[in-house]
Amino acid sequence: QLHLVESGGGLVQPGGSLRLSCADSKATSLSFYTVKWYRQSPGEQRELVAGSGSGGSTDYAHSARDRFTITRDPAKKTVYLQMDNLKPEDTASYCCKAVLGGLTYWGQGTQVTVSP
């Protein structure tokens, strides 16, 4: 069983960058999992931001394409979401999800606030 922990959120000015991390608290490798990042703002539905397949494929929401990059570091057993050129509309709680077969795990999320 995974216990996903996200980190790296915070307050950043428009145009700034943040790198979010997603890892299992017990250092279980995520290599075989499909890992996706989602975000949710108050009053809004949760939306998919980016995904990383176990085979190396990636996909992005239209709003994230060209600004966000999802990567994996197998040695650190971590999946990252590099977010550049952040905009106020990127403000949300970001969480990661790991899926393997019929198993799905969610983290608690990390808050990203983009404001002058």
Buried (B, 14 or more C-beta within 10 A) or exposed (E): EBEBBBEBBEEBEEEBEBBBBBBBEEEBBBEEBBBBBBBBBEEEEBEBBBBBBBEEEEBBBEBBEEBBBBEBEEEEBBBBBBBEEBEEEBBBBBBBBBBBEEEEBBBEBBEBBBEE
